[in-house]
Amino acid sequence: MSNLEEEQQQQPQKHAQIVAGWDRPYTAKPLGEQFRAVRRQTLMVIFANMGVLSTGLSLALPTVALTQLTSETEPAHLSKTEASWFASINTLSCPLGGLLSGFLLDRIGRKYTLYVLNILGIISWAMLGTATGNEDSLMSFSSQLLVSRFIIGLVMGLASAPSGVYAAEISLPKIRGSLILGTSISVALGITVLYCIGYFIRDDFRLIALICCGYQIVALLCVFFCVESHSWLLSKRRVEEAKKSLNYFRGLERTTHLTHPEVLAEFNLLQKSLQLPVGETKKASFLSNLRLPEVYKPLFILMGLFAFQQLSGIFVIIVYAVQISTKTDNSIDPFMCAVLIGVARVLTTCPMGYVLEKWGRRLAGLISTFGMCFSMLLLAGHGYFEFLRLPYFTVAAIVGFIILSTLGLYTLPFFMISELFPQKVRGPASGITVAVGMFFAFLCIKTYPDMQSSIGMSNCFLVFAAMSFLAMLFIYWTLPETRGLTLLQIEQQFRSKTKTINQVEMEEMLQHRVG
């Protein structure tokens, strides 16, 4: 048989594969990876993450405000106990925000959850910016500050999942990692922005709060332009709206007609994945879904990652950066040290999409936790050994810790929360996971001042080093590799206990489930 005759016989099969969406000519990019689609996806993710910046702003606020708030020269100031509550109460309410986020994500969708978090953010910053020590005020000075921080904690919990889940649902695997990182970049940028503002405005926390309030209003307006995720719309049986959304995110006209075979294949696959097996109730409860391996396995893994993220001292360094720098190294302005920490985190977070696709999730996590452990040992050694007490030594170790944590343990939990959970439980499971993580954050931030007073700063660093080492072991034994897999493949990987699943096998499994 000639080469021409053989190629002609193969044409129908190749055409069928292309229509099904499983194979393409090597020169053609999938629609979702072409310029117009990527531009739309990126713009929507940027709009969604505008409000997430407030998480970074709120985390960094104690670093720049506590000096003024605890100064006895101020007409109204906080006691040591009140100051520790000011620094930590937002992480106490954050789990509530995480649970609320799970509820809202499922009930009202990704877009309207973003509306809620931005409105609460405006209320919180406005309360903080108008706090006074006057006796005529409805609340005392400390009470108003704490209520404001409690509300911003709800915002932090609400902001932890929607943007990442939204980014994961609207994108294809090749660019999914970069878009999901928008949440981590926004948090890192928020921390850096507030550190920079605090460097120039050191004695007016009210002005800082009002600046943040103005920004939150802009973020609220940006949500108006967001297009709801087709995955969520389809899960709510809003089929026509889901078709419009999918067409939009694949660079096509926003209509209810799926004319492109590639988009039609993707829509059909998503629709099959959301159908239930015969005999299953129309809407299984979250508790009943917990018995499924594709639910309880990622839930355990992500809860562990969030717990180790906090126990390793990442948020402690962020919140108490100026205070730690003041006590360990007087060779640099402590506010400048905070700015360096923020800049290092942003510069490290930005290329993380490339890093996670190049290294994979597991390798990035292992390198990160090993480096964090080493950095914390250096900081502990600075307090024990005279020869390590060099100018800028602790600043370099702290910045190194921040860079290495961003390469893995700080970024991965927020990144993978958008990847690992199946669509049917993505909202509530994300909320519960964030709630657990932020509860550990509260414990660490609230107890750190007392812990530092009782066992010393160097011993605190040793504890953080030990937690980083345990996190490395946890990642090695439990964390799956999800690089290059679709969300449906990741779900099936947990269910089937196999390493990888190709698209044809996925199609067959879905046919079996709904048949």
C-alpha positions in Angstrom: 0.0 0.0 0.0 1.4 3.4 -0.9 1.9 6.2 1.6 -0.8 8.2 0.0 -3.4 5.4 0.2 -2.4 4.8 3.9 -2.8 8.5 4.7 -6.2 8.6 3.0 -7.4 5.7 5.1 -6.2 7.4 8.3 -8.0 10.7 7.6 -11.4 9.7 8.9 -9.9 8.5 12.2 -7.8 11.6 12.6 -10.8 13.8 11.8 -12.9 12.0 14.5 -10.1 12.4 17.0 -9.9 16.1 16.3 -13.7 16.6 16.6 -13.6 14.7 19.9 -11.0 17.1 21.1 -8.4 14.4 22.0 -5.9 15.0 19.2 -4.8 18.1 17.2 -2.3 18.9 14.6 0.9 19.8 16.3 0.8 23.3 14.9 -2.7 24.1 16.2 -3.2 25.3 19.8 -6.4 24.4 21.6 -8.9 27.2 21.5 -8.5 27.8 25.2 -4.8 28.4 24.8 -5.1 30.9 21.9 -4.4 34.6 22.3 -8.0 35.8 22.4 -9.1 33.2 24.9 -6.1 33.6 27.1 -6.5 37.4 27.1 -10.1 37.0 28.3 -9.3 34.4 31.0 -6.4 36.5 32.3 -8.5 39.7 32.4 -11.3 38.0 34.3 -8.8 36.4 36.8 -7.2 39.8 37.4 -10.6 41.4 38.1 -11.5 38.5 40.4 -8.2 38.9 42.3 -8.4 42.6 42.9 -10.3 42.1 46.1 -8.0 39.3 47.2 -5.3 42.0 47.6 -7.0 42.9 50.9 -5.8 39.6 52.4 -2.2 40.7 52.0 -3.1 44.2 53.2 -4.7 42.9 56.4 -1.9 40.4 57.1 0.8 43.1 56.9 -1.2 45.7 58.8 0.0 44.7 62.3 3.7 45.0 61.2 3.3 48.7 60.3 0.6 49.7 62.8 1.5 48.0 66.1 4.4 50.4 66.9 1.9 53.3 66.9 -0.9 51.4 68.4 1.1 50.3 71.4 2.9 53.6 72.0 2.0 55.0 75.4 2.5 58.5 74.0 -0.7 58.1 71.9 -4.0 59.4 73.4 -5.5 56.0 72.7 -3.4 52.9 72.6 -3.5 49.1 73.0 -2.2 47.0 75.9 0.2 44.1 75.1 -2.8 41.6 75.3 -5.0 43.8 73.1 -2.1 44.2 70.6 -1.8 40.4 70.3 -5.5 40.1 69.7 -5.3 42.9 67.1 -2.6 40.9 65.3 -4.4 37.6 65.4 -8.2 38.0 65.7 -8.5 38.2 61.9 -7.1 34.7 61.6 -9.7 33.6 64.3 -12.6 34.8 62.2 -10.9 33.7 58.9 -12.1 30.0 59.4 -15.7 31.3 59.6 -15.1 33.2 56.4 -13.7 30.0 54.8 -16.8 28.1 55.8 -19.0 30.9 54.5 -17.0 30.9 51.3 -17.7 27.2 50.8 -21.5 27.9 51.3 -21.6 30.9 49.0 -19.5 29.4 46.3 -22.0 26.6 46.0 -25.2 28.6 46.5 -24.6 31.9 44.7 -21.5 31.2 42.6 -18.0 32.6 42.2 -18.9 36.1 41.0 -21.4 37.0 43.8 -19.1 35.6 46.4 -16.5 38.1 45.2 -19.2 40.9 45.6 -19.7 39.8 49.2 -16.1 39.8 50.2 -15.4 43.2 48.7 -18.4 44.8 50.5 -17.3 43.4 53.8 -13.7 44.6 53.1 -15.0 48.2 52.6 -16.9 48.0 55.9 -13.8 46.8 57.7 -11.4 49.3 56.4 -13.9 52.2 57.0 -14.3 51.1 60.6 -10.5 51.0 61.1 -10.0 54.3 59.5 -12.6 56.1 61.6 -11.6 54.6 65.0 -11.2 57.2 67.7 -10.6 57.3 71.4 -13.5 59.6 72.1 -15.9 58.7 74.9 -18.8 59.7 72.7 -18.0 56.9 70.3 -20.5 54.0 70.0 -17.6 51.6 70.7 -14.3 52.0 72.6 -11.1 52.4 70.6 -9.9 48.9 71.1 -13.3 47.4 70.5 -13.7 49.2 67.2 -10.2 48.1 66.1 -10.9 44.4 67.0 -14.4 44.4 65.3 -12.7 45.8 62.2 -10.0 43.1 62.3 -12.6 40.4 62.9 -14.5 41.5 59.8 -11.4 41.6 57.6 -10.7 38.1 58.8 -14.0 37.0 57.3 -12.9 38.7 54.1 -9.6 36.7 54.2 -11.5 33.5 54.5 -13.9 34.5 51.8 -11.0 35.5 49.5 -9.0 32.3 49.9 -10.9 30.1 47.4 -13.2 31.9 44.9 -10.6 33.4 42.6 -8.5 30.2 42.5 -11.5 28.0 41.9 -12.7 30.4 39.2 -9.3 30.4 37.5 -9.1 26.6 37.5 -12.6 26.2 36.1 -12.3 28.6 33.2 -8.8 27.6 31.9 -7.1 24.6 30.3 -4.3 22.6 32.0 -1.4 24.3 30.2 -2.2 27.8 31.5 -4.2 26.8 34.6 -1.2 27.0 36.9 -0.3 30.6 35.9 -3.9 31.8 36.4 -4.5 30.1 39.7 -1.3 31.8 41.0 -3.2 35.1 40.6 -4.5 34.6 44.2 -1.0 34.1 45.7 0.4 37.0 43.7 -2.4 39.3 44.9 -1.8 38.3 48.5 2.0 38.8 48.1 1.4 42.1 46.4 -0.9 43.3 49.1 1.6 42.5 51.8 4.3 44.4 49.8 2.1 47.4 49.1 1.2 47.8 52.8 4.9 47.4 53.8 5.8 50.2 51.4 3.0 52.4 52.6 4.0 51.8 56.2 7.6 52.7 55.3 6.4 56.2 54.4 3.5 56.5 56.8 4.6 55.2 60.1 2.4 57.1 62.5 -1.1 57.3 61.0 -2.8 53.9 60.8 -6.1 55.6 60.1 -4.8 57.1 56.8 -3.4 53.7 55.8 -6.8 52.2 56.5 -8.7 54.8 54.4 -6.3 54.2 51.5 -7.1 50.5 51.7 -10.8 51.3 51.8 -10.6 53.4 48.6 -8.8 50.5 46.9 -11.5 48.0 48.0 -14.1 50.2 46.4 -12.2 49.9 43.1 -12.0 46.1 43.5 -15.7 45.9 44.0 -16.4 47.7 40.8 -14.1 45.3 38.9 -16.2 42.3 39.9 -19.1 43.7 37.8 -17.2 42.8 34.6 -16.5 39.2 35.6 -18.2 36.4 33.7 -19.5 33.5 35.8 -17.8 30.1 35.5 -19.4 27.7 33.1 -18.6 24.8 35.5 -20.7 26.3 38.2 -23.5 27.4 35.9 -23.7 23.8 34.5 -23.7 22.3 38.0 -26.8 24.4 38.7 -28.5 23.2 35.4 -28.2 26.7 33.9 -27.2 25.2 30.6 -27.8 28.1 28.2 -25.7 30.5 30.4 -23.0 27.8 30.7 -22.8 27.6 26.9 -22.4 31.4 26.7 -19.7 31.4 29.4 -17.7 28.5 27.8 -17.9 30.2 24.3 -16.6 33.4 25.9 -13.6 31.8 27.7 -12.6 29.9 24.5 -12.4 33.1 22.5 -15.7 32.7 20.6 -18.9 34.8 20.4 -20.9 34.7 23.6 -23.9 32.7 22.3 -25.9 29.7 23.4 -24.9 27.7 20.3 -21.8 25.5 20.6 -20.7 25.4 16.9 -17.0 24.6 17.3 -16.4 20.8 17.7 -13.6 21.4 20.3 -15.9 23.5 22.5 -18.7 21.0 22.0 -16.5 18.1 23.1 -15.3 20.0 26.2 -18.9 20.9 27.1 -20.1 17.3 26.7 -17.3 15.9 28.8 -18.0 18.4 31.5 -21.7 17.6 31.4 -21.0 13.9 31.7 -18.7 14.5 34.7 -21.6 16.3 36.5 -24.1 13.6 35.8 -24.8 11.1 38.6 -24.5 7.3 38.5 -27.7 5.3 38.3 -29.4 5.0 41.7 -27.7 8.0 43.2 -29.8 10.9 44.6 -29.9 14.1 42.6 -27.9 16.1 45.1 -25.8 14.0 47.5 -24.9 15.8 50.7 -21.3 16.9 51.5 -21.2 14.4 54.4 -22.2 11.5 52.2 -19.6 12.6 49.6 -16.9 12.4 52.3 -16.9 8.7 52.0 -15.6 9.0 48.4 -11.8 8.7 48.0 -11.7 11.6 45.5 -13.1 13.8 48.4 -11.5 12.6 51.6 -8.0 12.0 50.2 -7.5 15.6 48.9 -9.2 17.0 52.0 -6.7 15.2 54.2 -3.8 16.3 52.1 -4.8 19.9 51.9 -5.6 20.2 55.6 -2.2 18.8 56.3 -0.5 21.3 54.0 -2.3 24.3 55.5 -1.5 23.1 59.0 2.2 22.8 58.2 2.1 26.1 56.4 1.2 27.8 59.6 3.2 25.7 62.0 6.4 26.4 60.1 6.1 30.1 61.0 5.3 31.6 57.6 2.5 33.9 58.8 4.3 34.7 62.0 7.2 36.2 59.9 4.7 38.2 57.8 2.8 39.6 60.8 5.8 40.3 63.1 8.4 41.1 60.5 9.3 44.5 62.0 9.3 43.3 65.6 11.5 40.2 64.7 13.9 42.4 62.7 14.2 44.9 65.5 15.1 42.2 68.1 17.5 40.3 65.9 19.4 42.8 63.7 19.9 46.6 64.2 22.0 46.9 61.1 18.9 47.8 58.9 15.8 49.8 59.3 13.2 47.3 60.4 10.6 48.8 58.1 13.0 48.4 55.2 13.5 44.8 56.2 9.7 44.4 55.9 9.7 46.0 52.5 12.5 43.6 51.4 10.4 40.6 52.6 7.4 41.8 50.6 9.4 42.5 47.5 11.1 39.0 47.7 7.7 37.3 48.0 6.3 39.1 45.0 9.3 38.5 42.8 9.3 34.8 43.8 5.5 34.4 43.4 5.3 35.8 39.8 7.3 33.0 38.1 5.7 30.3 40.2 3.5 29.2 37.3 6.5 28.4 35.3 8.3 26.8 38.3 5.4 24.5 39.1 5.0 23.4 35.5 8.8 22.9 35.1 9.5 21.2 38.5 6.1 19.8 39.3 4.2 20.3 42.6 6.0 17.7 44.6 9.6 18.7 43.8 8.8 22.4 44.4 7.3 21.5 47.8 10.3 19.3 48.8 12.8 22.0 47.8 10.8 24.7 49.6 10.4 22.9 52.9 14.1 21.8 53.0 15.2 25.3 52.4 12.8 26.7 55.0 14.2 24.3 57.6 17.8 25.4 56.8 16.9 29.1 57.0 15.2 28.7 60.4 18.2 26.7 61.6 20.4 29.7 60.6 18.2 32.1 62.4 18.3 29.9 65.5 22.1 29.6 65.2 22.3 33.4 65.2 21.1 33.4 68.8 23.4 30.6 69.9 26.7 31.2 68.1 28.7 34.4 68.3 30.4 33.8 64.9 27.0 34.0 63.1 26.2 37.4 64.6 27.1 39.3 61.4 25.5 42.5 60.0 22.5 41.7 57.8 22.8 38.0 58.6 19.3 37.6 60.0 17.8 39.8 57.3 19.3 37.6 54.7 18.1 34.4 56.5 14.5 35.9 56.8 14.4 36.9 53.2 15.7 33.5 52.2 13.0 31.9 54.3 10.4 34.0 52.5 11.7 33.1 49.1 11.9 29.4 49.8 8.5 29.3 51.4 7.0 31.0 48.4 8.5 28.4 46.1 6.4 25.7 47.7 4.7 25.5 51.1 3.3 29.0 51.1 1.9 28.8 47.6 1.0 25.2 47.1 -2.0 24.9 49.5 -3.7 27.9 47.9 -2.7 26.7 44.5 -3.8 23.1 44.9 -7.1 23.8 46.6 -8.3 24.8 43.2 -7.1 21.6 41.6 -7.7 18.7 43.9 -11.4 18.9 44.8 -14.1 17.6 42.4 -16.7 20.0 41.2 -19.5 18.5 43.3 -17.8 19.4 46.6 -15.3 22.2 45.5 -17.2 24.9 47.4 -17.7 23.4 50.8 -14.4 21.4 50.8 -12.4 24.5 49.9 -14.2 26.4 52.7 -13.5 23.7 55.3 -9.8 23.4 54.3 -9.2 27.1 54.5 -11.0 27.2 57.9 -8.6 24.6 59.3 -5.6 26.4 57.9 -6.6 29.8 59.3 -7.4 28.2 62.7 -3.8 27.1 62.8 -2.8 30.6 61.7 -4.7 32.1 64.7 -3.0 29.7 67.1 0.5 30.5 65.8 0.1 34.3 65.6 -1.8 34.7 68.9 0.7 32.5 70.9 3.9 33.7 69.3 4.5 36.7 71.6 4.0 34.5 74.7 6.0 31.7 73.2 8.9 34.1 72.4 8.8 35.4 75.9 8.8 32.0 77.5 11.3 30.0 75.4 13.2 32.7 73.6 13.2 33.7 69.9 16.0 31.2 68.9 14.0 28.3 70.3 11.0 29.5 68.4 13.0 29.3 65.2 14.0 25.8 66.1 10.4 24.8 66.5 9.6 26.3 63.1 12.6 24.4 61.6 11.2 21.1 63.0 7.8 21.8 61.5 9.4 22.6 58.1 11.2 19.2 58.2 7.9 17.4 59.1 6.2 19.2 56.3 8.9 17.9 53.9 8.1 14.4 55.0 4.4 15.0 54.6 4.8 16.3 51.1 7.0 13.3 50.1 4.6 10.7 51.3 1.2 12.2 50.5 1.2 15.0 47.8 0.2 13.8 44.3 1.7 15.2 41.1 -1.0 17.1 39.1 1.2 18.8 36.5 -0.4 18.6 33.1 -3.6 16.9 34.2 -7.2 18.2 33.7 -9.4 18.6 36.7 -11.4 15.5 35.7 -8.2 13.5 35.4 -7.1 14.6 38.9 -10.5 13.5 40.3 -10.3 10.1 38.7 -6.7 9.7 39.8 -7.8 9.8 43.4 -10.7 7.4 42.7 -8.8 4.8 40.6 -5.4 4.8 42.6 -3.5 5.2 39.3 -0.7 7.6 38.5 -1.9 9.0 35.3 -5.1 8.8 33.2 -5.3 9.8 29.5 -8.3 11.5 27.9 -9.6 8.3 26.2 -9.6 6.4 29.5 -11.4 9.4 31.1 -14.1 9.3 28.4 -14.6 5.5 29.0 -14.8 6.0 32.7 -17.4 8.7 32.4 -19.4 6.7 30.0 -19.4 3.8 32.5 -20.4 6.1 35.4 -23.4 7.6 33.7 -24.4 4.4 31.9 
